[in-house]
Amino acid sequence: MSNPYQSILSKGAQQLSVDLSEQQLDLLLQYHQLFIKWNKAYNLTAIRDPEEMIYLHLLDSLAVHPYVAIANKIIDVGTGPGLPGVVLAIMNPDKKFTLLDSNGKKTRFLFQAKTSLKLDNITIINDRVEAVQPETKFDIVVSRAFASLADMTNWCHHLRAEDGIFLAMKGQFPIEELAEIEQDYQLVNRYDLQVPGVDGERCLLEIVAKSQ
């Protein structure tokens, strides 16, 4: 039986200029189905409508895919149910992803998704960000609506490799938040994202330490 959301996801990816293989499309749809099932019992997201999940979660996460090409080791901080981490891991099987969240319900879902989808490039950590001390640090620290830029850079600075970057997914361009971190960090790229089916502004900010 064909999946009713397949065409929405395929068309949305095309609009984002993201190429999906048949395997990637299938894995994303499997993740979507797991997400729907677990959300009913565990309230992983306030968004209940399966079609809205495609637009607001999967396509929103896919929009970041072109910007992680330079990295090999990525941590998604405050990943929740795996956004954008699971989506990016499906798209980049050659890269290593660490998904970090302090919410046990959400990390239990992530373990289920990793097992069901056979995503061997994912490591899941259920802990507070300040408690995590990685053996090797990360090329990219990414977050999606995790915290303010000041909190993100303050809480996560110890995770970033010497030449690593922060990628912050935001709605409106956060002028005031950037002003709060300008003494130590600088915005090197702003990418305005046009996510299919999503009204309102979306942007991705690439931030580095001024000492780099």
C-alpha positions as CSV (number, residue, x, y, z in Angstrom):
1,M,0.0,0.0,0.0
2,S,1.4,3.4,-1.0
3,N,2.1,5.9,1.8
4,P,-0.2,8.9,1.4
5,Y,2.6,11.3,2.5
6,Q,5.2,10.1,0.0
7,S,4.3,12.6,-2.7
8,I,4.3,15.5,-0.2
9,L,7.7,14.6,1.1
10,S,9.1,14.0,-2.4
11,K,7.8,17.3,-3.8
12,G,8.9,19.2,-0.8
13,A,12.5,17.8,-1.1
14,Q,12.5,18.8,-4.8
15,Q,11.5,22.3,-3.8
16,L,14.4,22.4,-1.4
17,S,16.7,21.1,-4.1
18,V,17.5,18.0,-2.0
19,D,17.9,14.8,-3.8
20,L,16.3,11.8,-2.1
21,S,17.2,8.3,-3.0
22,E,14.4,5.6,-2.8
23,Q,16.1,4.3,0.4
24,Q,16.3,7.7,2.0
25,L,12.6,8.4,1.1
26,D,11.6,5.1,2.6
27,L,13.6,5.7,5.8
28,L,12.1,9.2,6.2
29,L,8.6,7.8,5.8
30,Q,9.3,5.0,8.3
31,Y,10.6,7.6,10.8
32,H,7.5,9.6,10.2
33,Q,5.2,6.6,10.9
34,L,7.2,5.8,14.1
35,F,6.9,9.4,15.2
36,I,3.1,9.5,14.7
37,K,2.7,6.2,16.7
38,W,4.9,7.3,19.6
39,N,3.6,10.8,19.7
40,K,0.1,9.5,20.6
41,A,1.4,7.8,23.7
42,Y,4.4,10.0,24.7
43,N,3.5,13.5,23.5
44,L,6.8,14.1,21.7
45,T,5.5,17.2,19.9
46,A,2.5,19.4,20.1
47,I,2.0,18.9,16.4
48,R,-0.5,16.1,15.9
49,D,-1.5,16.3,12.3
50,P,0.7,13.8,10.3
51,E,0.8,16.1,7.2
52,E,1.9,19.1,9.3
53,M,4.6,16.9,10.7
54,I,6.0,16.4,7.2
55,Y,6.2,20.1,6.6
56,L,7.1,21.5,10.1
57,H,9.4,18.7,11.1
58,L,10.8,16.6,8.2
59,L,11.1,19.3,5.5
60,D,12.2,21.9,8.0
61,S,15.0,19.5,9.0
62,L,15.8,18.6,5.4
63,A,16.3,22.3,4.7
64,V,19.5,22.1,6.8
65,H,21.0,19.1,4.9
66,P,23.0,21.2,2.3
67,Y,24.8,23.0,5.1
68,V,26.4,20.0,6.9
69,A,28.3,18.8,3.9
70,I,31.6,20.1,5.3
71,A,31.4,18.1,8.5
72,N,32.1,14.5,9.6
73,K,31.1,14.7,13.2
74,I,27.9,16.5,14.2
75,I,26.0,16.9,17.5
76,D,22.4,17.8,17.6
77,V,21.8,19.5,21.0
78,G,18.3,19.4,22.4
79,T,17.3,17.1,19.6
80,G,13.9,16.2,21.1
81,P,12.5,13.4,18.9
82,G,15.5,13.7,16.5
83,L,15.0,17.0,14.7
84,P,17.1,17.6,12.7
85,G,19.4,14.8,13.8
86,V,17.6,11.7,12.6
87,V,16.7,13.4,9.3
88,L,20.3,14.4,8.7
89,A,21.6,11.0,9.7
90,I,19.3,9.4,7.1
91,M,20.6,11.8,4.5
92,N,24.3,11.4,5.5
93,P,25.0,7.8,6.3
94,D,28.8,8.5,6.0
95,K,28.7,11.1,8.8
96,K,28.6,10.5,12.6
97,F,25.7,12.1,14.5
98,T,25.3,12.4,18.3
99,L,21.8,13.2,19.4
100,L,21.6,14.8,22.8
101,D,18.5,15.4,25.0
102,S,17.8,15.4,28.7
103,N,14.2,14.1,28.2
104,G,14.0,10.4,28.8
105,K,10.8,9.9,26.8
106,K,12.4,11.5,23.8
107,T,15.6,9.5,24.0
108,R,13.7,6.3,24.4
109,F,11.9,7.1,21.1
110,L,15.3,7.8,19.5
111,F,16.7,4.4,20.6
112,Q,13.6,2.8,19.0
113,A,14.0,4.8,15.8
114,K,17.8,4.0,15.6
115,T,17.1,0.3,16.0
116,S,14.1,0.1,13.7
117,L,15.7,2.1,10.9
118,K,19.2,0.6,11.5
119,L,20.9,3.9,11.7
120,D,24.3,2.8,12.8
121,N,25.7,6.4,12.4
122,I,23.8,7.7,15.4
123,T,24.8,7.9,19.0
124,I,22.2,8.8,21.6
125,I,22.9,10.6,24.9
126,N,20.3,11.2,27.5
127,D,21.8,13.9,29.7
128,R,22.2,17.6,30.3
129,V,24.5,19.3,27.8
130,E,26.9,20.6,30.5
131,A,27.4,17.0,31.7
132,V,28.6,15.7,28.4
133,Q,32.4,15.5,27.9
134,P,33.2,14.0,24.5
135,E,36.5,12.3,23.8
136,T,36.7,14.0,20.5
137,K,34.9,17.3,19.8
138,F,32.4,18.1,17.0
139,D,32.8,19.8,13.6
140,I,29.2,21.2,13.9
141,V,27.0,21.8,16.9
142,V,23.5,22.2,15.6
143,S,20.3,23.1,17.4
144,R,16.7,23.7,16.4
145,A,14.8,26.0,18.8
146,F,16.9,24.7,21.6
147,A,17.8,27.9,23.4
148,S,18.9,31.5,22.9
149,L,22.2,32.0,21.1
150,A,23.8,33.1,24.3
151,D,22.7,29.9,26.1
152,M,23.6,27.8,23.1
153,T,27.2,29.2,22.8
154,N,27.6,29.2,26.6
155,W,26.3,25.7,27.3
156,C,27.8,24.0,24.2
157,H,31.2,25.7,23.7
158,H,33.0,22.7,25.2
159,L,31.5,20.4,22.5
160,R,32.8,22.3,19.5
161,A,36.2,21.4,17.9
162,E,38.7,24.2,17.7
163,D,37.7,25.0,14.1
164,G,34.1,23.9,14.6
165,I,30.9,25.9,14.0
166,F,27.5,26.4,15.5
167,L,24.5,26.0,13.3
168,A,21.4,27.6,14.9
169,M,18.0,27.0,13.3
170,K,15.8,30.0,14.0
171,G,12.5,31.7,12.9
172,Q,12.9,35.4,12.6
173,F,16.4,36.8,12.4
174,P,17.5,37.2,16.0
175,I,19.1,40.6,16.1
176,E,19.0,41.0,19.9
177,E,20.4,37.5,20.5
178,L,23.3,38.1,18.2
179,A,24.1,41.4,20.0
180,E,24.3,39.4,23.2
181,I,27.1,37.1,21.9
182,E,29.1,39.6,19.7
183,Q,31.9,40.0,22.2
184,D,33.0,36.3,21.7
185,Y,31.3,35.1,18.6
186,Q,30.5,36.2,15.1
187,L,27.9,35.4,12.5
188,V,29.7,34.3,9.4
189,N,26.7,33.2,7.3
190,R,23.0,33.7,7.3
191,Y,20.9,31.3,5.2
192,D,17.3,32.2,4.7
193,L,15.3,29.0,4.4
194,Q,12.1,28.7,2.3
195,V,10.5,25.5,3.7
196,P,7.6,24.2,1.7
197,G,4.3,24.4,3.5
198,V,5.7,26.5,6.3
199,D,4.6,30.1,6.7
200,G,6.8,32.6,8.5
201,E,10.5,33.3,8.4
202,R,13.1,30.5,8.8
203,C,16.8,31.1,8.9
204,L,20.0,29.1,9.6
205,L,22.8,30.9,11.3
206,E,26.5,29.9,11.0
207,I,28.4,31.2,14.0
208,V,32.1,30.8,15.0
209,A,34.2,31.9,17.9
210,K,36.1,35.1,17.3
211,S,39.3,33.4,18.4
212,Q,39.1,31.1,15.3
